[in-house]
Amino acid sequence: MLALPAVSAYVGAAPRVRESGTARDVERVHCLWADCDSAEAVKALRRFTTMPSIVINTSPGRMQAIWALDRPISPAWARRANRRIANAVGADMCATDVARILRAVGSVNWKYTPPVTVSAARVECDVFSLAEIVGRLPDAPGEIPRPRSGNAEPATGSLAALVRAVREAQIGERNALLLWAACRALEEGHNAREELRQAALEAGLPEAEVERTLQSAERLAA
């Protein structure tokens, strides 16, 4: 029997819906990740409050960490959350985009002599909510605009669009859209909890699920 040659192999951190494989081809993201490419980042990862579901040894002193989510999130929120993690542990900020590919366990990293086999340091079935992983982390610098100050009511055009997006959300995207819309409304200074709650109920989400999602948004935006 012939032995297969050792090869480099990669997997998409998020599934694509088309073959081109760009960020535009990602509709939902089911995990968060961090590329810890320095000894300092690896040390910080070991101190991180929420232990990753999967940790991969990609090369000597370097790791990739993956946190499985209990529900899919939008690409915009995945990038923002990944940047929160990278900012917190000093991971590679350029590896936070949703089109990112990660090294596959069992493949070979040929950048070293001798080559290094990519191995799993931790594999668990733990899943987390978005708030559990990044809810207490600040955004990376320059990530979002500062909340509006003062008592003036912001323009209502964007709020109406957010409420409409939640009301018209399709099955499979309602939770993610509600979370996104609630966070966006809070960032823009809107007091829109009741409007978004009613819109989500009209879209068919159970009341308990709506409340949990709104609370998650409030923790993330705090």
C-alpha positions as CSV (number, residue, x, y, z in Angstrom):
1,M,0.0,0.0,0.0
2,L,1.4,3.4,-1.0
3,A,1.5,6.0,1.7
4,L,-0.2,9.3,0.8
5,P,2.2,12.3,0.9
6,A,1.8,14.8,3.8
7,V,0.1,17.9,2.5
8,S,-1.0,21.3,3.8
9,A,-4.8,21.5,4.1
10,Y,-7.1,24.3,5.2
11,V,-10.8,24.6,6.1
12,G,-13.1,27.6,6.0
13,A,-13.8,29.0,9.4
14,A,-17.3,29.8,8.2
15,P,-19.4,27.8,5.5
16,R,-19.8,29.3,2.1
17,V,-23.0,29.2,0.0
18,R,-21.1,29.6,-3.2
19,E,-17.9,28.2,-4.6
20,S,-16.0,31.5,-5.0
21,G,-15.3,31.5,-1.2
22,T,-15.1,35.2,-0.5
23,A,-16.7,37.0,2.5
24,R,-19.7,37.8,0.3
25,D,-20.4,34.1,0.1
26,V,-20.8,33.7,3.9
27,E,-24.4,34.1,5.2
28,R,-24.1,32.6,8.7
29,V,-21.2,32.0,11.0
30,H,-21.4,29.1,13.6
31,C,-18.2,29.8,15.6
32,L,-15.7,32.4,16.6
33,W,-11.9,32.1,16.3
34,A,-8.5,33.6,17.1
35,D,-5.1,33.1,15.4
36,C,-2.6,33.4,18.3
37,D,0.6,33.8,16.3
38,S,2.9,34.9,19.2
39,A,4.0,33.5,22.6
40,E,2.3,36.5,24.3
41,A,-1.0,35.8,22.5
42,V,-0.9,32.1,23.5
43,K,-0.3,33.0,27.1
44,A,-3.2,35.4,27.0
45,L,-5.4,32.8,25.4
46,R,-4.7,30.4,28.3
47,R,-6.0,33.1,30.7
48,F,-9.0,33.9,28.6
49,T,-12.2,33.7,30.6
50,T,-14.1,31.4,28.2
51,M,-12.0,28.3,27.3
52,P,-12.2,27.5,23.5
53,S,-14.1,24.5,22.3
54,I,-11.1,23.6,20.1
55,V,-7.5,24.6,20.3
56,I,-5.1,23.7,17.4
57,N,-1.3,23.6,17.5
58,T,-0.4,25.1,14.1
59,S,3.4,25.4,14.7
60,P,5.8,25.7,17.6
61,G,4.4,28.3,20.1
62,R,1.4,29.2,17.9
63,M,-2.3,28.2,18.2
64,Q,-5.7,28.7,16.6
65,A,-8.7,28.8,19.0
66,I,-12.3,28.1,18.0
67,W,-15.4,28.8,20.1
68,A,-18.6,26.9,19.0
69,L,-21.7,29.1,19.1
70,D,-25.1,27.9,20.3
71,R,-26.8,29.7,17.4
72,P,-25.5,31.1,14.1
73,I,-24.7,34.9,13.8
74,S,-24.4,37.3,11.0
75,P,-21.0,37.8,9.3
76,A,-20.8,41.4,10.5
77,W,-21.2,40.3,14.1
78,A,-18.8,37.5,13.7
79,R,-16.1,39.8,12.5
80,R,-16.8,42.3,15.2
81,A,-16.7,39.5,17.9
82,N,-13.5,38.0,16.5
83,R,-11.9,41.5,16.7
84,R,-13.0,41.8,20.3
85,I,-11.2,38.5,21.1
86,A,-8.1,39.4,19.0
87,N,-7.9,42.8,20.8
88,A,-8.2,41.1,24.2
89,V,-5.5,38.4,23.7
90,G,-3.2,40.1,21.2
91,A,-4.1,37.7,18.4
92,D,-3.8,38.4,14.7
93,M,-6.3,41.1,13.9
94,C,-6.1,40.3,10.1
95,A,-7.4,36.8,10.8
96,T,-10.8,38.0,12.0
97,D,-12.6,38.2,8.6
98,V,-15.3,35.7,7.9
99,A,-13.6,34.3,4.7
100,R,-10.6,33.2,6.9
101,I,-9.2,29.7,6.4
102,L,-7.7,27.7,9.2
103,R,-5.2,24.9,9.1
104,A,-6.7,21.4,9.3
105,V,-5.7,19.0,12.0
106,G,-3.5,16.2,10.6
107,S,-2.2,18.4,7.8
108,V,1.4,19.6,7.6
109,N,2.9,23.1,8.0
110,W,5.8,23.2,5.6
111,K,7.1,26.6,6.8
112,Y,9.4,24.8,9.2
113,T,12.3,22.4,9.0
114,P,11.5,19.7,9.8
115,P,7.8,20.2,8.8
116,V,5.3,20.4,11.7
117,T,2.1,18.3,11.8
118,V,-0.9,20.3,12.8
119,S,-2.4,18.8,16.0
120,A,-5.4,19.3,18.3
121,A,-4.5,20.4,21.8
122,R,-8.2,20.5,22.9
123,V,-11.4,19.2,21.4
124,E,-14.6,19.5,23.5
125,C,-18.3,19.7,22.8
126,D,-18.7,23.0,24.6
127,V,-21.0,25.6,22.9
128,F,-21.4,29.2,24.0
129,S,-23.7,32.1,23.4
130,L,-22.2,35.2,21.8
131,A,-22.6,37.1,25.0
132,E,-20.7,34.5,27.0
133,I,-17.6,34.8,24.9
134,V,-17.4,38.5,24.1
135,G,-20.2,40.2,26.1
136,R,-17.8,41.8,28.5
137,L,-15.1,42.6,26.0
138,P,-14.6,46.1,24.6
139,D,-14.7,46.6,20.9
140,A,-11.4,46.8,19.0
141,P,-10.3,50.5,18.5
142,G,-12.3,52.2,15.8
143,E,-14.8,49.4,15.4
144,I,-18.1,51.3,16.0
145,P,-19.1,54.9,16.3
146,R,-19.5,56.3,19.8
147,P,-23.1,56.5,21.1
148,R,-24.8,59.8,20.6
149,S,-24.6,62.2,23.6
150,G,-27.2,64.5,24.9
151,N,-31.0,64.1,25.0
152,A,-31.7,64.9,21.4
153,E,-33.6,62.1,19.6
154,P,-31.6,60.7,16.7
155,A,-33.1,60.6,13.2
156,T,-35.8,57.9,12.9
157,G,-35.1,56.7,9.4
158,S,-32.5,54.1,10.4
159,L,-34.7,52.9,13.4
160,A,-37.6,52.3,11.1
161,A,-35.4,50.3,8.8
162,L,-34.1,48.2,11.7
163,V,-37.6,47.5,12.9
164,R,-38.8,46.6,9.4
165,A,-35.8,44.2,8.9
166,V,-36.7,42.4,12.1
167,R,-40.4,42.2,11.2
168,E,-39.7,40.9,7.7
169,A,-36.9,38.4,8.8
170,Q,-37.2,34.9,7.5
171,I,-37.1,31.7,9.5
172,G,-33.5,30.8,10.2
173,E,-32.3,34.4,10.3
174,R,-34.8,36.0,12.8
175,N,-32.6,35.7,16.0
176,A,-29.4,36.9,14.2
177,L,-31.3,39.9,12.7
178,L,-32.9,40.8,16.0
179,L,-29.5,40.7,17.8
180,W,-27.9,42.8,15.1
181,A,-30.8,45.3,15.0
182,A,-30.9,45.7,18.8
183,C,-27.2,46.3,19.0
184,R,-27.3,48.7,16.2
185,A,-30.1,50.6,17.7
186,L,-28.3,50.9,21.1
187,E,-25.1,52.1,19.4
188,E,-27.1,54.8,17.6
189,G,-28.8,56.0,20.8
190,H,-32.3,54.7,20.1
191,N,-34.5,53.5,22.9
192,A,-36.2,50.9,20.7
193,R,-36.5,47.9,22.8
194,E,-40.3,47.7,22.7
195,E,-40.5,48.4,18.9
196,L,-38.0,45.6,18.2
197,R,-39.7,43.3,20.6
198,Q,-43.0,43.7,18.9
199,A,-41.4,43.3,15.5
200,A,-39.8,40.1,16.5
201,L,-43.0,38.7,17.9
202,E,-44.8,39.6,14.6
203,A,-42.0,37.7,12.8
204,G,-42.9,34.6,14.8
205,L,-40.2,34.4,17.4
206,P,-41.3,33.1,20.8
207,E,-41.5,35.7,23.5
208,A,-38.9,34.1,25.8
209,E,-36.5,33.8,22.9
210,V,-37.0,37.5,22.0
211,E,-36.3,38.5,25.6
212,R,-33.1,36.4,25.8
213,T,-31.9,37.9,22.5
214,L,-32.6,41.5,23.6
215,Q,-30.8,40.9,26.9
216,S,-27.8,39.6,25.0
217,A,-27.8,42.7,22.8
218,E,-27.9,44.9,25.9
219,R,-24.9,43.1,27.5
220,L,-22.9,43.3,24.3
221,A,-23.6,47.0,23.9
222,A,-22.9,47.9,27.5
